[in-house]
């Protein structure tokens, strides 16, 4: 399903299993297998999901492991693997911490992914937050905001149509270096993640999309208004895709405790609640379902696609 500011409210999801933070991972994911990831990706492909997404962490320090866990699949490897078993669902990094790598390395990885998948990449990017990760690979943690800004600019060139891209910035410069294959897409969409003032400004000025992180519904209208004001102030005329991460969902009446924040109930009731996102200017929602097994998760996805999504029209 295409994602457009002018189209219907789209829906996508962060993949389970590939990241297992204590904040959101379900108990069954601990013992899950690559075959379970395939089942989920294929369910998304069948169920009209606009995208599936994977996170990016290189290594987690012991001080954060209890909450974050150390399970973080590489997003390029994971999305490439799933590209081969799906046909239409888009493949998104949510988010790639591109300051950990030189832009030419990032471009090589994601251009190949776009090429192999037939043009299904959305490059979600973010600044990162784990100091030890940056220090381990020799990257600049304190200056990561400026690095991210310049990296986005460099990637615009490196992911463009030219076999020999050229870029000259304060930190990075390249030219006369060929990279094939090129992406299938003429312009790979770059969506910027984060809800800090700097992240919102970055999305407004440099992004094709904005991926807020944890903004509740009542905070989103002011953030979206600021996003559009900053974009207009910067003279960027192209539309921007505004996203939101919804509350956890359960389609139907759960027979087990799904948590007080979970939206559960009849499909029409869920759709009515989710349509509020469109009313405040959101174009795509990222959904997460409560589940006790991969079978229950794929059943929930199928129910959402069949019974809730048809009522999400803007």
ABEGO torsion letter per residue (X at the ends): XBBBAABBBBBBBBBBGABABAAABBAAAAABBAAAAAAAAAAAAAAGBABBBBBBBABBBAAAAAAAEABBBBAAAAAAAAAAABAABBBBBOBBBAAABBAAAAAAAAAAAAAAAGGABBBBBBAEABAAAAAAAGBBAAAAAAAAAAAAAAAAAAABABABBBBBBAABBBBGBBBOBBBABABBBBBBBEABAAAAAAAAAABABBBBBGBBAAAAAAAAAAAAAAAAAAGBABBBBBBBBBBBBBBEBBABBAEAABBBEBAAAAAAAAAAAAAAGBABBBBBBBBABAAAAAAAAAAAAAAAAAAABX
